[in-house]
Amino acid sequence: MSKKNTGKIGVLLVNLGTPDTPETPDVRKYLREFLLDKRVIDINPVGRFFLINGVIAPFRAPKSAVVYKQLWTERGSPLLYHGLDLKEKLQASLGNDYFVSFGMRYQKPSLKSALEELREQSVDRIIVFPLFPQYASASTGSAQDKIMEIVKDWWIIPSINFISNFCNDPGFIESFAELGSKYMQQEEYDHVMFSYHGLPERHILKGSDHGYCKLGSCCNSYNKRNQYCYRASCFETSRQLAAALGLREDQYSVAFQSRLGKDPWLKPYTDEMLKTFPEKGIKKVLAFSPAFVADCLETTIEVGEEFREMFLEAGGEKWQLVESLNSNDTWVEAVKQIILEN
């Protein structure tokens, strides 16, 4: 009979990352680490090096720094402090049988430091929870890759369980639906927009199950063959969230934002789609960013402010962003249940 483990279970919450400060040197440092990741920009390593260090980081960092300064609060970066708040609340909810740590794929707190916290606790096993609802090699896959790179040097490696996808988890859907319902009860909207972070189309095709992905109607259903397809996962989240909100198919749209470079990215593009709404009689839009569980530059600034300006300039009347889940109590409970199930 095997001896029953009596140690704690380690939980590692992971998010993408943020500059240490909104100043240009720190933003440039963050962009370099992020964009040099082979899973983010998957081109020839030499070409990637010169593209990032010679073109993107030098010219994009000053512009991004201006936007980060708009985002920054007295507590610092929202992505960071919401993550720390979630860690604290989850620890209190899970109790003393668990030890929760939090790390970023890029910059601080690093995944290495977060994993060291768990190792110091001599946890029996580790549940890794990347806070990306829809699997993508450039986000979830990259975090998993980095974690395996770190722990390979440990003399003793405990059992590690990766939670790779929770795009249709009932608690996750309920958490966003609860936030959206609050706005829908206050005002009547003509349309709901689900805007997701974009990816190059080649990322989707590279992960396709024996050519299953056609970047089209294959995403109309969610099954074993496309469960790790980012595009299919986004549509699945949208269907589930629309159902929870009581929306018909013609009452919502799915689109993708934040593209970079000239290669084709997932379509339709949010910025192009929203400009067509007013001429169709859609004057009031409720916007969600269900690829993000914590507010950040892509939600607060891009969807909340930049898209709002575009929509109003095109003739719209109201563009309302639904905030991210951050550390609200319904989301904390959802995370807890996902952890317990794993």
Disulfide bonds with the S-S distance in Angstrom:
none
